[in-house]
Amino acid sequence: MSEMAKQILGRDERFVEIQAWASPSVWTDQMLKTLHRGVERGKWYSLSDKLMRKNNIMEAWEKVCSNKGKHGVDMVSIERYESELEYNNAKLLEELQDGRYDPSAVRRVEIPKGDGRKTRPLGIPTVRDRVVQTALKHVIEPIFDIDFSPYSFGFRPKLGCKDALRRVNELLKQGYLYVMDADIQSYFDTIPHEKLMSRVKEKIIDGKILDLIEQFLKANIFDGLKHWEPEEGTPQGGIISPLLANIYLDPFDHKMTEAGFEIVRYADDFLIMCKSKESAKKGIAQNAKVDESQWAETSSRKNANCRHDREVRVLRVSRIPFRENAKYTSH
């Protein structure tokens, strides 16, 4: 089966899944049919009215409430927002409809990484901004997700680590035993806004939706006594940040696949799996060739080491011994 045929089949299969998780307050049967069929010229026009539906705001609030989370810079907690829920949601809706909505700054904190020795920055939007971001995500996520690479598993509805591991296991069984393993250092903090918005505009031309996304990207960041407007990046901790990160990296996934490489990506971590060390070296070279200007820095991790500042500095590829019925787990 050709790669194009696989993509078409994968799109159809993903559409079935999207029907199950797409927000019913936004995605009517007619809109879902349009999503599957495709819109004229591939661009969506009238979306802001879907964002501003009262039941969309309420559904978004329910998700924010269930996820708990800390207060933002305004010190308004989930409980405090809920104490005047009807008023707060109505005010939010009115501001969106009148064009007066303006996101608050993002409260930045440092949280421990998995190893406990280092920290990473986390941006915490206010509760009201989390409600709007969730409502926005309801509208735009299916539009992009349906065409995402089937080999991207991070921060996507009904996909996760187990699905990524399942693909790795399948490739190992097929003899793809040479693995380049890398991540993109400080990826969320270094996504260029202009290029990201260009990719969003490939599918959406509703000005109000585009303006809202840009507002969230440019929202001030408060870190203790310091505050600034970010020139790049999308804060880890923002509701729509993982989706925007996937939108930005999706062309990389497709270009690597079109070049004949087997990839597995989970957010800013990715594998290139090959049947020989020579193929793996070509994979690293192709990785550098795909779009060197889109990357910040690819940091060395685990089985392979390469840095993306217009040339590959180091290459180490590991061969994974495959054993039938062995279990390969995440770490």
Residue, then its C-alpha position, 0 to 999 in steps of 0.5 A: m500500500s502506498e503512503m498516500a493510500k495509508q494516509i487516506l485510510g488513516r484519515d477515515e479511521r481517525f474521523v470515526e474516532i473524532q465523531a466519538w470525542a468531538s464536542p457535541s456543543v460545537w460539532t453537529d452532524q452536518m459539521l462532522k460531515t463537512l469535516h470528513r468531506g472537506v471544506e471549500r479550498g480547505k479553509w474554515y470560515s465561520l467558526s467564532d459563532k460556534l466558540m460563543r455558544k452558551n453550551n460550549i462555554m458551559e461544557a468548557w467550564e465543566k472540563v476546567c472544573s474537573n481538571k482542578g488546577k491552581h489559580g492564575v495571576d488574578m488569584v481566582s480559584i476554581e471554587r471562587y469562580e464556581s461560586e458565581l458561575e452563571y455570572n462569570n460565564a455570562k460575562l465571559l460570553e458577553e466579552l467574547q461577543d463584544g470583542r472586549y475579551d482580553p486574556s490575563a497574564v500567565r503565572r509562571v512557576e517551576i515544577p520538578k522534571g521526572d528525574g527530580r533534579k531539574t525543573r521546567p517552567l509551567g504557565i498557569p492561565t487564569v480560570r476564565d482564560r482556561v475556560v475560553q481556551t478549552a472552548l476554543k480547543h473544542v472548535i479547532e482541534p478536530i479541524f487539525d487532528i483529522d489530518f495529523s500524522p497517524y504516527s504522532f501520539g502525544f496530546r491527542p484525544k484517545l491516543g497516548c503512550k501505549d499506542a506509541l509503544r504498540r507501534v514501536n513494538e510492531l516496527l521492532k517485529q518487522g526488523y526496525l532495530y536501529v533507533m535514533d531517539a531525540d527530543i527538541q530542547s525547550y520546544f514549547d518555549t521556542i516555537p516561532h509565532e509567525k510560522l505557527m500562525s501561518r500553519v493555523k491559517e492554512k486551515i482557518i481564516d476566521g479572523k476572530i479565531l485567529d486573533l484569539i489564538e494570537q492573544f493567547l500566544k502573546a499574553n504577558i508572562f509573570d514570574g515573581l516580580k518579572h513580567w514580559e510579553p513573549e516573542e516566541g513559544t506557547p506556555q506549557g500549562g496552557i490548554i491549547s499549547p499542546l495542540l498548537a505544538n502538534i500543529y507546528l510539528d505536523p509537517f515534519d511528521h509527514k515529510m519524514t514519512e514521505a521520505g521513507f522513514e518510520i517515525v514515532r513521535y510523542a510531543d517533542d520526543f521522537l524516534i526514527m526507526c530503521k533496519s540498518k545503521e546506514s539508514a539511521k544515518k540517512g534518517i538523521a541527515q533527512n531530519a536536518k534537511v526537512d526544515e532546519s529553520q523550524w527547529a530550536e535545538t535538538s538535544s541528545r537523549k538516550n540512544a542517539n544524539c544530534r543537535h539542530d543548528r543547521e548541521v548534525r554534530v554527533l550521531r549515535v544510533s543504538r541497535i535494540p535486541f528484539r525478543e519475541n513476546a518481550k514487553y517494551t515499556s516507557h520510562 
